[in-house]
Amino acid sequence: MSRHRRSGNYRITYAPPADDTLAKMADAEAFRAAMARTLGRDPYGHGSTAVSAEPTEPDRREATVGGAIVLYYVSGSVLTVTVVRLVPFG
């Protein structure tokens, strides 16, 4: 188990640019459900990778979820995943 994992689910929030993209997605509810099932339970798992080359910044991450590339930050102290950029496929 990763040293970053905490018990419990993470709350998922969307920064304005990601929220705007989500509002335009045809399958927004399915995407939200996929986020809750994957990154909401384990933001350091689901094939995610640290975006920063600095090993001191493991909380800045990227993953593919529900047909979109998701750039997000993890806050372990308040169990929150904040999506800052969302790029849907097709």
ZIVEN-V647808 format. One record per residue. N is the residue number from 0. RES is the residue in one letter. PHI is phi as a letter, one per 40 degrees, with the letter a starting at -180 (999 if undefined). PSI is psi in radians with two decimals (999 if undefined). OMEGA is omega as a letter, one per 30 degrees, with the letter a starting at -180 (none if undefined). Layout:
N RES PHI PSI OMEGA
N RES PHI PSI OMEGA
This chain:
0 M 999 2.43 a
1 S c 2.55 l
2 R c -0.23 a
3 H c -0.32 a
4 R c 2.47 l
5 R b 2.71 l
6 S c 2.63 l
7 G g 2.91 l
8 N c 2.63 l
9 Y c 2.44 l
10 R c 2.45 a
11 I b 2.18 l
12 T b 2.81 a
13 Y b 2.17 l
14 A c 2.75 a
15 P d -0.79 l
16 P c -0.70 l
17 A c -0.67 l
18 D c -0.68 l
19 D c -0.77 l
20 T c -0.75 l
21 L c -0.69 l
22 A c -0.45 a
23 K c -0.16 a
24 M c 2.35 a
25 A c -0.56 a
26 D b 0.78 a
27 A d -0.72 a
28 E c -0.68 l
29 A c -0.68 l
30 F c -0.81 l
31 R d -0.72 l
32 A c -0.73 l
33 A c -0.69 l
34 M c -0.78 a
35 A c -0.70 a
36 R c -0.51 a
37 T b -1.43 a
38 L c -0.45 l
39 G c -0.45 l
40 R c -0.59 a
41 D a 1.47 a
42 P c -0.23 l
43 Y c -0.02 l
44 G b -2.60 l
45 H f 0.61 l
46 G g 0.26 l
47 S c 2.74 l
48 T b 2.64 l
49 A c 2.37 a
50 V c -0.63 a
51 S c 2.50 l
52 A c -0.24 l
53 E c 2.14 l
54 P c -0.22 l
55 T c -0.07 a
56 E b 1.03 a
57 P c -0.15 a
58 D c -0.10 l
59 R c 1.93 a
60 R b 2.93 l
61 E a 2.47 l
62 A a 2.87 l
63 T b 2.14 a
64 V b 2.32 l
65 G f 0.70 l
66 G g 0.43 l
67 A a 2.63 l
68 I c 2.29 a
69 V b 2.15 l
70 L b 2.20 a
71 Y a 2.86 l
72 Y b 2.54 l
73 V b 2.30 l
74 S b 1.79 a
75 G c -0.46 a
76 S c -0.51 l
77 V b 0.26 l
78 L f 1.02 a
79 T b 2.39 l
80 V b 2.15 l
81 T b 2.00 l
82 V c 2.14 a
83 V b -0.44 l
84 R a 2.47 a
85 L b 2.13 a
86 V b 1.74 l
87 P c 2.59 l
88 F c 2.43 l
89 G f 999 none
